[in-house]
Amino acid sequence: MITLLYFARLREALGTGREQLALPDGVTTLAALRAHLARRGDAWAKEMAEGRNLRAAVNQVVVAADAPVADGDEVAFFPPVTGG
């Protein structure tokens, strides 16, 4: 089981800020997890699309798409932050 957290526009678009998910067979990287979530369709497909600018952290460390994910991990998705 992994914990998924969604922040900012993602929380609003997806209608949730947090969920528990049994890690699907074959999902071993952040990119594979994102693709799995996109297959839910509708807002999920839009927000998790491969070309969509989205950041992620595994266990509170910002990571790249090829980062491993494993049972027990906390994965957070958030849009890039800008400031001035």
Secondary structure by P-SEA (a helix, b strand, c coil): cbbbbbcaaaaaaacccccccccccccccaaaaaaaaaaccaaaaaaaccccbbbbbcccccccccccccccbbbbbbcccccc
